Amino acid sequence: MKWTFYPLSPLILALGLTGCQLTSNNTDNTQLENDENTVIEACDELHKNNEAIADCELARDGVIDVIHPNDDVLEEIVDTVITQETEAEAVITDVWERASKEFALAVPDDPRINAQKSWYLKHPEYMARVVKRAKPFLYYIVEEIEKRDMPMELVLLPIVESAFDPFAYSHGRAAGMWQFVPATGKRFGMPQTWWYDGRRDVVASTQGALDYLTYLNNMFDGDWLHALAAYNSGEGRVMRAIKSNKRKGKPTDFWNLSLPRETRAYVPKLLALADILKNKDEYAFAWPEVENVAVIDVVDIGSQVDLAFAADLAGITLKELHGLNPGFNRWATSPDGPHRLVLPIDKASTFSQALAQIDQKERLNWVRHKVKSGDSLIKIANKYHTTVNVIKQVNELDGSMIRVGQAIMVPVALQELDSYSLSKEQRLASLQNRASSKQKVRHTVKAGDTLWDIARKYKVSTKQLAKWNGMAPGDTLKLGKSLVIWLEGKSDAGITKQLTYTVRSGDSLSRIASKFNVKVADIGKWNGLNTKRYLQPGQKLKLYVDVTRLSSSG
């Protein structure tokens, strides 16, 4: 690739400052998007400039486009898990140093690598943030790569993919630390169900990523750069690029292939990181150390378990447990497995011994639901935040027919759903309720709605709309889904929170609506209720409440 250099302009001089803003610990998603667009516009105007290449490439193709919706939460979890390390008998060394001694991939003197290297070297605060996320899982990943005798540079791939965030998602529908799209995730052993998403499970996704990379390496006859490029853009695209070069009599190595811009930057990023880590002393780069000891263990639990119950048994908080097990979407592990939990290593043995003494039926909280007129398995499942299949399995039902007066046993969350702050619903609620200077509007999806139609209605981009609601632009919308839109202007809506309210004796919909300053019709819509029917004590209702209005109303 030939590079043309242009004189610096005032616009490009701003890139250095903009780049710092892009990696600031305090930058919110809205500012991040604005800064990203500023850099991209500058790149488009100035084409290629040696000083600006790194900022341009990262803004276009890097981890900036990956969303980290739970970053502060993860830092809390990391701090707790790491301080709970046991005393290790092994000599304590830096696991990054251990990895870098095994680096073997050649790092050529190439403008694309140099550009990426320049960006990382100018932003040490970015690497400090990434390494903090990596701490609980880094030793495990290094061990898995060593077991397979694969290039140790692969330990850097989660930095390029997600900045080591298992909760990260991108607008190409990729999720997790290793950023698998749904189809490839299923192909390599990562099921995605109502209860569980294996792409976010650090154990499942690490195994799947190494399986996929092994497959790609074999496909490309041992060429790891081709394999890495295919991991990013797909094996078909890389194979077509190789065949095209062969027909034209051109070299077929990675550096000479015609590949998407993102992929052209992707491999250089990994090689740039490898060079910096291996030669960090020469670069005087403060790559944060991580002790070369295991801090997590994988525990077999044998059956479904409430995460709040498991956290209490392990002696850690629910947030800490869910942070180490981000694959679980709901308040419990999946009834269909995997039946395992990742725990701090000093808690694992005691937890296993205690769990072995508890009957499987006691690992979940149960309610006895008496079927009423109008009930269906779907309605009961929605009410108790579980699935029809679970109810049928527990009650040994062959079909979906139930009768009035029939007693149905249903597993329910041990704590209020708000307590499961890293469940899928609560992550979305947190994302949608982030403080903003803009006006917050809710849109309930109706028949025929598409993201494009809704975005056009509110005069926002589909990418913004998707980002505000934890979606990809191509995702299918479900009827009744509540979307958040942030519009220009001061918000009159205050701060909306999702609450779970337990109906008390004497409660009515109008009384609850009055108490929380919401409409009866909205309560019915949020919970799929017939507003003319009576409420039952103990019934749980999902409410979207403006907490600023609530507090001011006394």
Backbone torsions as a table, in degrees:
resi	resn	phi	psi	omega
1	MET	NA	132.5	177.8
2	LYS	-92.3	144.1	-177.7
3	TRP	-118.6	130.3	177.8
4	THR	-106.7	131.1	-175.8
5	PHE	-106.6	138.6	-178.9
6	TYR	-121.8	151.9	177.3
7	PRO	-61.0	152.3	178.2
8	LEU	-69.7	140.0	174.9
9	SER	-115.3	167.9	177.2
10	PRO	-56.2	-32.0	-179.2
11	LEU	-66.4	-43.2	-178.0
12	ILE	-73.7	-26.9	177.2
13	LEU	-63.4	-25.2	179.0
14	ALA	-76.8	-13.0	-175.6
15	LEU	-64.1	-38.4	-179.4
16	GLY	-59.2	-44.4	177.2
17	LEU	-65.5	-42.1	180.0
18	THR	-61.8	-41.3	179.2
19	GLY	-58.8	-39.3	177.9
20	CYS	-64.4	-39.4	178.6
21	GLN	-63.1	-33.9	-177.1
22	LEU	-65.5	-25.5	-177.0
23	THR	-111.0	9.8	-179.3
24	SER	-63.1	139.1	179.0
25	ASN	-63.4	-22.2	-174.1
26	ASN	-103.4	8.0	-177.2
27	THR	-77.9	127.8	176.9
28	ASP	-89.5	172.6	-174.2
29	ASN	-61.6	-36.0	-178.4
30	THR	-65.8	-46.9	178.8
31	GLN	-64.1	-38.3	179.8
32	LEU	-59.5	-43.8	-179.4
33	GLU	-65.2	-42.0	179.5
34	ASN	-63.8	-43.3	179.8
35	ASP	-65.1	-40.2	179.1
36	GLU	-60.4	-44.8	-179.9
37	ASN	-63.7	-37.2	178.8
38	THR	-61.4	-44.8	-179.2
39	VAL	-65.5	-43.4	-178.6
40	ILE	-63.3	-41.6	178.1
41	GLU	-62.0	-40.4	178.4
42	ALA	-63.4	-41.5	179.7
43	CYS	-64.4	-42.9	-179.5
44	ASP	-62.6	-35.7	-177.3
45	GLU	-74.7	-38.1	-171.5
46	LEU	-100.1	-0.4	-179.9
47	HIS	60.2	-110.5	-176.1
48	LYS	-119.2	133.0	175.3
49	ASN	-141.9	135.2	-172.1
50	ASN	-58.4	-38.9	-179.2
51	GLU	-74.6	-26.3	-172.4
52	ALA	-101.2	-7.4	-175.1
53	ILE	-55.8	-44.6	-175.6
54	ALA	-62.3	-47.0	-179.8
55	ASP	-63.6	-40.6	-179.3
56	CYS	-64.7	-48.0	-177.0
57	GLU	-62.9	-43.1	-177.5
58	LEU	-68.0	-39.9	179.4
59	ALA	-63.8	-38.0	-178.9
60	ARG	-76.2	-42.9	-162.3
61	ASP	-126.5	-1.5	-169.7
62	GLY	-96.8	-160.4	-175.9
63	VAL	-71.0	-7.2	175.2
64	ILE	-57.9	-34.2	-177.5
65	ASP	-80.0	-2.0	177.1
66	VAL	-98.0	132.9	-174.6
67	ILE	-94.3	135.1	179.3
68	HIS	-115.7	84.3	-171.7
69	PRO	-74.4	-12.8	-174.6
70	ASN	-128.9	35.0	-171.1
71	ASP	-61.2	-48.2	-177.9
72	ASP	-64.0	-38.2	178.3
73	VAL	-61.8	-43.6	-178.9
74	LEU	-62.9	-37.8	179.6
75	GLU	-63.8	-38.7	176.6
76	GLU	-61.0	-43.4	-178.8
77	ILE	-63.8	-44.8	-179.9
78	VAL	-59.3	-46.1	-178.9
79	ASP	-57.8	-42.7	-177.6
80	THR	-69.8	-47.1	-176.9
81	VAL	-63.6	-43.0	-176.0
82	ILE	-68.9	-34.7	179.9
83	THR	-75.0	-9.2	179.1
84	GLN	-96.7	16.5	-179.1
85	GLU	-63.7	146.4	174.3
86	THR	-85.7	161.5	176.2
87	GLU	-70.3	126.4	-176.4
88	ALA	-99.0	139.3	177.0
89	GLU	-78.2	-25.1	-178.3
90	ALA	-69.8	157.9	176.0
91	VAL	-65.7	130.1	-177.8
92	ILE	-84.2	116.3	175.3
93	THR	-131.5	176.7	-179.1
94	ASP	-83.7	123.6	-179.2
95	VAL	-66.1	-28.6	175.1
96	TRP	-65.6	-39.1	178.0
97	GLU	-65.3	-41.7	176.7
98	ARG	-57.9	-43.4	-179.7
99	ALA	-68.3	-45.6	-174.1
100	SER	-64.9	-26.5	178.2
101	LYS	-66.7	-18.5	-179.8
102	GLU	-100.0	2.0	179.9
103	PHE	-63.3	134.2	-176.6
104	ALA	-135.1	-12.0	-179.2
105	LEU	-70.3	137.0	179.8
106	ALA	-69.2	140.8	177.5
107	VAL	-117.7	96.2	-177.4
108	PRO	-73.1	163.1	175.1
109	ASP	-83.2	88.4	-174.0
110	ASP	-124.8	140.2	-178.4
111	PRO	-56.0	-34.3	-178.6
112	ARG	-68.7	-40.3	177.3
113	ILE	-66.9	-44.6	-178.8
114	ASN	-61.8	-36.6	179.0
115	ALA	-64.2	-47.0	178.9
116	GLN	-65.2	-41.3	179.7
117	LYS	-60.0	-42.3	180.0
118	SER	-60.5	-41.7	-179.5
119	TRP	-64.5	-49.0	-178.6
120	TYR	-61.7	-41.0	-178.9
121	LEU	-65.4	-28.9	179.8
122	LYS	-84.6	-6.9	-176.2
123	HIS	-130.6	64.9	179.6
124	PRO	-63.2	-26.4	-179.8
125	GLU	-65.8	-28.8	177.1
126	TYR	-65.6	-45.5	-178.5
127	MET	-67.7	-33.6	178.3
128	ALA	-62.4	-39.7	179.9
129	ARG	-68.5	-42.1	-179.5
130	VAL	-64.1	-46.4	-177.2
131	VAL	-64.4	-33.6	178.3
132	LYS	-63.7	-39.8	176.8
133	ARG	-66.3	-35.1	-173.5
134	ALA	-73.8	-22.0	-169.1
135	LYS	-49.9	-49.6	-176.5
136	PRO	-64.9	-24.8	-170.1
137	PHE	-112.0	-10.7	-170.8
138	LEU	-63.6	-48.3	-178.6
139	TYR	-59.7	-43.1	179.3
140	TYR	-59.3	-45.7	-177.2
141	ILE	-66.2	-42.0	177.6
142	VAL	-59.7	-43.3	179.2
143	GLU	-61.1	-42.6	-178.8
144	GLU	-66.1	-38.5	178.2
145	ILE	-66.8	-40.8	179.1
146	GLU	-63.9	-39.7	-179.9
147	LYS	-58.1	-33.1	-176.5
148	ARG	-94.8	-1.9	-179.0
149	ASP	54.8	45.8	178.0
150	MET	-100.5	163.5	179.9
151	PRO	-58.3	128.8	-177.2
152	MET	-69.2	-14.7	175.4
153	GLU	-59.8	-19.4	-179.7
154	LEU	-64.4	-18.4	177.2
155	VAL	-65.6	-18.5	179.3
156	LEU	-86.6	-11.4	-174.9
157	LEU	-62.1	-39.3	176.8
158	PRO	-62.5	-22.1	174.7
159	ILE	-68.3	-47.0	-179.4
160	VAL	-66.0	-39.1	-174.4
161	GLU	-76.3	-48.3	-168.1
162	SER	-142.2	5.0	-172.0
163	ALA	58.6	34.6	175.5
164	PHE	61.9	36.4	-179.0
165	ASP	-112.0	111.1	-179.7
166	PRO	-68.7	-17.1	177.8
167	PHE	-93.0	-0.2	-176.7
168	ALA	-67.4	148.8	172.4
169	TYR	-141.2	156.7	178.0
170	SER	-125.3	166.9	-176.0
171	HIS	-83.8	9.6	168.8
172	GLY	-97.8	15.8	178.8
173	ARG	73.6	15.4	176.4
174	ALA	-86.3	147.8	-177.6
175	ALA	-143.1	154.9	173.8
176	GLY	90.9	175.9	-178.1
177	MET	-59.8	-37.4	-177.5
178	TRP	-99.0	2.0	172.3
179	GLN	54.1	65.4	175.5
180	PHE	-92.9	136.0	169.1
181	VAL	-77.7	160.7	-173.3
182	PRO	-53.1	-48.6	-174.4
183	ALA	-64.7	-45.4	-179.3
184	THR	-67.9	-34.4	176.9
185	GLY	-60.3	-47.0	178.4
186	LYS	-63.9	-38.5	-178.8
187	ARG	-60.6	-31.6	-177.4
188	PHE	-115.0	40.6	165.9
189	GLY	82.3	25.8	179.4
190	MET	-121.0	85.5	179.2
191	PRO	-64.5	151.9	178.6
192	GLN	-130.3	106.5	-177.1
193	THR	-124.9	-179.0	177.0
194	TRP	-58.6	-37.1	-176.0
195	TRP	-85.6	-28.2	-163.1
196	TYR	-149.6	140.9	173.1
197	ASP	-127.3	105.2	-176.4
198	GLY	-63.2	-19.3	179.3
199	ARG	-67.3	-25.1	178.2
200	ARG	-92.6	-15.7	178.1
201	ASP	-71.1	117.7	-175.1
202	VAL	-62.8	-37.9	179.7
203	VAL	-67.5	-53.1	-177.0
204	ALA	-64.4	-42.3	-176.8
205	SER	-71.7	-33.8	176.6
206	THR	-66.4	-45.4	177.5
207	GLN	-62.1	-43.5	-179.8
208	GLY	-64.3	-41.0	179.7
209	ALA	-63.9	-43.0	-179.7
210	LEU	-70.3	-34.2	174.3
211	ASP	-63.3	-45.6	-178.6
212	TYR	-64.6	-42.8	179.8
213	LEU	-66.5	-35.6	175.2
214	THR	-63.3	-43.7	177.7
215	TYR	-60.3	-45.8	-178.9
216	LEU	-66.5	-39.0	178.9
217	ASN	-62.7	-39.6	177.2
218	ASN	-67.4	-39.8	179.9
219	MET	-60.8	-37.5	-177.0
220	PHE	-102.3	30.3	171.4
221	ASP	53.6	41.8	173.6
222	GLY	84.4	5.4	179.6
223	ASP	-86.5	106.5	-174.6
224	TRP	-71.0	-29.8	178.9
225	LEU	-69.3	-38.4	174.8
226	HIS	-63.8	-41.3	-179.9
227	ALA	-62.5	-43.4	179.1
228	LEU	-65.0	-42.0	178.2
229	ALA	-61.7	-39.7	179.7
230	ALA	-69.8	-32.9	176.2
231	TYR	-60.3	-34.4	-179.0
232	ASN	-81.9	-45.7	-170.6
233	SER	-114.8	-2.5	179.4
234	GLY	101.8	141.4	-176.3
235	GLU	-64.8	-34.3	-179.1
236	GLY	-62.2	-42.1	-177.5
237	ARG	-66.8	-42.7	179.6
238	VAL	-67.9	-40.1	179.0
239	MET	-62.2	-41.4	178.4
240	ARG	-64.7	-37.5	178.9
241	ALA	-65.4	-38.8	178.2
242	ILE	-65.8	-45.8	-179.8
243	LYS	-63.4	-37.4	178.8
244	SER	-62.8	-44.0	179.3
245	ASN	-66.1	-36.2	177.9
246	LYS	-62.5	-43.3	179.2
247	ARG	-62.0	-34.1	-177.3
248	LYS	-89.8	-0.3	-179.6
249	GLY	73.4	23.1	-179.1
250	LYS	-97.8	159.2	175.8
251	PRO	-60.7	150.2	-176.7
252	THR	-111.4	11.7	176.0
253	ASP	-69.8	163.8	-176.0
254	PHE	-52.7	-41.2	-171.3
255	TRP	-68.7	-17.0	-178.2
256	ASN	-107.9	2.6	-178.2
257	LEU	-83.1	146.2	173.9
258	SER	-88.9	101.2	-175.5
259	LEU	-126.1	165.1	178.3
260	PRO	-57.7	151.9	-178.1
261	ARG	-54.2	-41.9	-179.9
262	GLU	-59.6	-43.3	-178.4
263	THR	-70.3	-33.9	177.5
264	ARG	-63.4	-27.3	177.4
265	ALA	-92.0	-23.4	-171.9
266	TYR	-64.1	-54.5	-179.4
267	VAL	-64.4	-44.0	175.9
268	PRO	-57.6	-32.8	178.1
269	LYS	-61.5	-47.2	-179.2
270	LEU	-63.9	-43.0	180.0
271	LEU	-67.5	-35.7	177.2
272	ALA	-63.7	-43.6	177.7
273	LEU	-62.6	-41.4	179.4
274	ALA	-62.0	-42.2	-179.5
275	ASP	-66.4	-41.8	179.8
276	ILE	-64.4	-45.4	-178.4
277	LEU	-64.5	-44.6	-177.5
278	LYS	-66.7	-30.3	-175.9
279	ASN	-121.8	36.8	-174.2
280	LYS	-62.8	-30.6	178.1
281	ASP	-67.9	-41.3	178.0
282	GLU	-64.0	-36.6	179.8
283	TYR	-84.0	-6.3	-175.8
284	ALA	53.2	43.6	-176.9
285	PHE	-103.5	126.5	-176.9
286	ALA	-83.9	75.1	176.2
287	TRP	-75.5	115.9	-173.8
288	PRO	-60.9	139.8	-179.6
289	GLU	-84.0	153.7	174.1
290	VAL	-133.1	126.8	-176.3
291	GLU	-61.7	141.1	-175.4
292	ASN	-85.0	59.9	176.9
293	VAL	-138.2	150.9	176.7
294	ALA	-72.1	136.7	177.2
295	VAL	-119.5	-6.0	177.8
296	ILE	-129.5	159.4	175.0
297	ASP	-139.6	150.8	179.4
298	VAL	-101.8	121.7	-173.6
299	VAL	-112.2	130.8	175.7
300	ASP	-77.4	125.7	-179.2
301	ILE	-109.8	-14.7	170.0
302	GLY	79.2	-21.9	-178.1
303	SER	-160.9	175.8	177.7
304	GLN	-65.5	143.5	-179.9
305	VAL	-144.9	142.1	174.0
306	ASP	-67.3	131.3	-177.0
307	LEU	-65.9	-33.7	177.6
308	ALA	-66.2	-41.3	176.8
309	PHE	-62.0	-46.0	-178.9
310	ALA	-64.5	-40.3	179.8
311	ALA	-62.8	-43.2	179.2
312	ASP	-63.4	-41.0	-179.9
313	LEU	-66.4	-32.9	-179.1
314	ALA	-83.9	-13.7	179.9
315	GLY	78.3	29.0	175.8
316	ILE	-129.8	170.3	-179.9
317	THR	-77.7	159.8	177.9
318	LEU	-61.6	-39.5	179.9
319	LYS	-63.8	-40.2	178.6
320	GLU	-64.6	-43.8	-179.7
321	LEU	-63.7	-45.9	-178.6
322	HIS	-67.4	-32.2	177.4
323	GLY	-65.3	-32.0	176.8
324	LEU	-83.7	-14.2	-178.8
325	ASN	-128.6	60.6	-172.3
326	PRO	-70.3	-6.3	179.7
327	GLY	-72.2	-20.1	-176.7
328	PHE	-85.3	120.7	-173.8
329	ASN	-81.2	-22.6	-168.8
330	ARG	-121.5	-157.2	-174.7
331	TRP	-83.7	-6.7	-179.3
332	ALA	-140.5	165.7	171.9
333	THR	-67.1	168.2	-177.6
334	SER	-75.8	136.8	176.9
335	PRO	-63.8	-23.3	-179.9
336	ASP	-95.6	7.5	-180.0
337	GLY	88.7	172.2	8.8
338	PRO	-71.6	141.0	179.5
339	HIS	-94.5	73.0	179.0
340	ARG	-152.9	157.8	174.7
341	LEU	-135.2	142.9	171.3
342	VAL	-92.0	127.3	-177.3
343	LEU	-131.4	157.4	170.0
344	PRO	-57.0	138.6	-170.2
345	ILE	-61.0	-29.9	-178.8
346	ASP	-79.6	-6.0	178.7
347	LYS	-105.1	-15.6	-168.1
348	ALA	-63.6	-48.5	-175.2
349	SER	-64.7	-46.1	179.7
350	THR	-63.2	-40.4	178.5
351	PHE	-61.6	-47.1	-178.5
352	SER	-59.8	-43.0	-179.8
353	GLN	-65.1	-42.0	-179.5
354	ALA	-68.3	-41.2	-178.6
355	LEU	-65.2	-34.4	-178.5
356	ALA	-63.6	-21.1	-178.8
357	GLN	-89.2	-2.3	-174.0
358	ILE	-110.6	128.2	178.6
359	ASP	-62.2	147.2	-176.7
360	GLN	-58.4	-35.7	-179.1
361	LYS	-67.9	-21.9	-179.2
362	GLU	-88.0	1.3	-179.8
363	ARG	-86.9	-4.6	176.6
364	LEU	-128.8	157.0	175.0
365	ASN	-92.5	141.3	-174.0
366	TRP	-124.9	149.3	168.7
367	VAL	-126.7	151.7	176.3
368	ARG	-103.0	108.8	-177.1
369	HIS	-98.7	125.1	177.1
370	LYS	-94.0	119.7	-174.6
371	VAL	-63.7	129.5	179.0
372	LYS	-111.0	167.1	176.8
373	SER	-59.2	131.4	-178.9
374	GLY	94.0	-10.4	178.7
375	ASP	-70.5	149.9	170.1
376	SER	-142.8	163.8	179.3
377	LEU	-61.1	-37.4	178.9
378	ILE	-64.0	-44.5	-179.9
379	LYS	-63.6	-42.4	178.7
380	ILE	-65.0	-43.1	179.7
381	ALA	-61.7	-43.7	178.7
382	ASN	-64.2	-38.3	-178.8
383	LYS	-62.6	-40.6	-175.0
384	TYR	-102.6	11.3	175.5
385	HIS	57.0	51.2	175.1
386	THR	-138.5	-162.7	-178.1
387	THR	-122.2	158.6	178.0
388	VAL	-60.1	-42.8	-178.2
389	ASN	-59.5	-39.4	178.2
390	VAL	-64.2	-45.6	179.8
391	ILE	-61.7	-43.4	180.0
392	LYS	-64.0	-41.4	-178.8
393	GLN	-66.9	-45.0	-178.7
394	VAL	-63.2	-39.0	-175.5
395	ASN	-98.2	8.2	177.7
396	GLU	52.7	48.9	179.3
397	LEU	-94.5	129.9	179.1
398	ASP	-79.5	-34.7	-178.8
399	GLY	-127.1	-162.0	-177.5
400	SER	-103.7	5.4	-178.2
401	MET	-79.5	128.7	173.5
402	ILE	-131.7	160.4	-176.6
403	ARG	-123.8	151.4	178.7
404	VAL	-58.6	133.2	-179.4
405	GLY	93.2	-13.7	-179.7
406	GLN	-68.1	139.9	178.0
407	ALA	-92.5	124.8	-179.9
408	ILE	-117.9	127.7	175.6
409	MET	-89.0	130.1	-176.4
410	VAL	-131.7	129.5	173.5
411	PRO	-75.4	136.1	-178.5
412	VAL	-133.2	161.9	-179.5
413	ALA	-64.2	140.8	-179.3
414	LEU	-70.3	-36.3	-179.3
415	GLN	-114.6	170.7	173.9
416	GLU	-58.4	144.0	-174.8
417	LEU	-61.1	-26.7	177.0
418	ASP	-59.9	-27.2	-178.1
419	SER	-68.6	-24.7	-179.6
420	TYR	-87.8	69.2	-166.9
421	SER	-67.0	-18.5	179.4
422	LEU	-105.0	12.4	172.7
423	SER	-70.6	165.6	-175.8
424	LYS	-59.6	-45.0	-178.6
425	GLU	-64.4	-42.6	-177.1
426	GLN	-73.2	-32.2	174.9
427	ARG	-63.7	-42.3	179.0
428	LEU	-65.6	-43.5	179.4
429	ALA	-61.1	-40.9	178.4
430	SER	-63.9	-42.6	179.2
431	LEU	-63.3	-44.0	-177.1
432	GLN	-71.5	-22.3	-174.9
433	ASN	-104.4	13.8	178.2
434	ARG	-61.5	138.9	-177.5
435	ALA	-59.1	138.8	179.6
436	SER	-150.1	149.8	176.8
437	SER	-79.8	-5.3	-179.7
438	LYS	-88.5	171.4	178.6
439	GLN	-85.5	130.7	-177.9
440	LYS	-95.0	127.0	179.7
441	VAL	-125.7	140.5	176.2
442	ARG	-106.8	138.3	176.9
443	HIS	-125.0	124.9	177.3
444	THR	-92.9	125.0	-175.1
445	VAL	-65.4	129.5	178.4
446	LYS	-113.1	167.4	178.7
447	ALA	-56.2	130.8	178.1
448	GLY	91.9	-10.8	179.4
449	ASP	-65.4	142.6	169.6
450	THR	-131.0	160.2	177.7
451	LEU	-58.2	-38.7	-177.8
452	TRP	-64.1	-43.9	179.6
453	ASP	-63.2	-45.1	-178.5
454	ILE	-65.9	-43.0	179.0
455	ALA	-60.6	-42.2	179.7
456	ARG	-65.3	-39.0	-179.6
457	LYS	-60.4	-41.6	-175.8
458	TYR	-98.1	3.5	177.2
459	LYS	58.8	48.1	172.9
460	VAL	-127.7	170.0	179.1
461	SER	-85.3	154.1	176.9
462	THR	-63.6	-33.0	179.0
463	LYS	-64.8	-43.2	177.2
464	GLN	-62.7	-47.4	-178.7
465	LEU	-58.9	-43.9	178.6
466	ALA	-63.6	-44.2	-177.2
467	LYS	-63.5	-42.0	-179.4
468	TRP	-63.5	-21.9	-173.7
469	ASN	-118.7	18.2	174.9
470	GLY	61.7	38.9	-176.6
471	MET	-125.3	171.5	167.6
472	ALA	-103.2	148.5	-177.6
473	PRO	-55.6	-25.2	-178.5
474	GLY	-92.4	1.1	-178.0
475	ASP	-65.9	147.8	176.4
476	THR	-80.8	136.2	178.8
477	LEU	-87.0	144.2	177.4
478	LYS	-104.5	140.8	178.3
479	LEU	-56.8	135.2	178.1
480	GLY	86.8	-8.9	-179.9
481	LYS	-64.6	136.9	-180.0
482	SER	-96.8	119.9	179.5
483	LEU	-106.2	146.2	176.7
484	VAL	-104.5	135.9	175.4
485	ILE	-126.9	132.5	177.7
486	TRP	-104.1	117.7	-177.6
487	LEU	-108.7	157.3	178.2
488	GLU	-63.8	146.0	179.9
489	GLY	112.2	162.6	-177.6
490	LYS	-69.6	137.5	-178.9
491	SER	-78.3	131.5	173.6
492	ASP	-98.8	-4.1	-173.0
493	ALA	-88.9	-9.3	-177.6
494	GLY	68.2	-144.0	-177.7
495	ILE	-115.9	116.9	-177.9
496	THR	-95.3	132.3	177.8
497	LYS	-122.7	146.5	172.6
498	GLN	-87.4	125.8	179.2
499	LEU	-120.7	153.3	171.5
500	THR	-111.1	118.8	-177.6
501	TYR	-108.4	130.3	177.6
502	THR	-95.4	120.9	-176.7
503	VAL	-64.8	133.1	178.2
504	ARG	-105.5	164.8	177.7
505	SER	-60.4	130.8	-179.7
506	GLY	92.9	-9.5	179.2
507	ASP	-69.1	147.9	170.4
508	SER	-135.1	164.2	179.2
509	LEU	-60.9	-40.8	-178.9
510	SER	-66.1	-36.5	179.8
511	ARG	-68.3	-42.6	178.9
512	ILE	-66.6	-42.4	179.5
513	ALA	-60.3	-42.2	179.2
514	SER	-65.4	-39.9	-177.9
515	LYS	-63.3	-38.2	-174.6
516	PHE	-106.0	9.5	177.5
517	ASN	57.8	45.3	176.3
518	VAL	-127.9	174.5	-179.1
519	LYS	-96.8	145.8	177.2
520	VAL	-58.4	-41.7	-179.4
521	ALA	-61.0	-36.5	179.6
522	ASP	-68.4	-40.4	177.5
523	ILE	-60.1	-42.5	178.0
524	GLY	-61.8	-42.8	-178.6
525	LYS	-67.3	-43.2	-178.6
526	TRP	-64.6	-27.9	-173.6
527	ASN	-115.7	5.0	-179.5
528	GLY	61.5	40.0	-175.0
529	LEU	-99.9	150.9	165.1
530	ASN	-85.6	109.2	-172.2
531	THR	-67.6	-8.5	178.5
532	LYS	-87.7	-10.5	-178.9
533	ARG	-89.2	155.2	179.9
534	TYR	-76.3	149.9	174.2
535	LEU	-84.6	155.2	178.7
536	GLN	-110.9	133.8	175.9
537	PRO	-54.0	135.8	-178.1
538	GLY	93.6	-14.9	178.6
539	GLN	-65.5	139.8	-178.2
540	LYS	-103.3	133.5	-179.7
541	LEU	-119.5	138.1	175.1
542	LYS	-91.6	126.5	-178.0
543	LEU	-126.6	143.6	171.6
544	TYR	-108.9	107.5	-168.2
545	VAL	-116.1	133.0	172.6
546	ASP	-79.3	102.0	-173.1
547	VAL	-69.6	-23.4	177.8
548	THR	-70.6	-41.5	176.8
549	ARG	-69.0	-35.5	-178.9
550	LEU	-63.1	-46.1	-178.0
551	SER	-69.4	-35.6	-178.5
552	SER	-74.1	-21.4	-178.4
553	SER	-82.0	-6.6	177.8
554	GLY	78.4	NA	NA
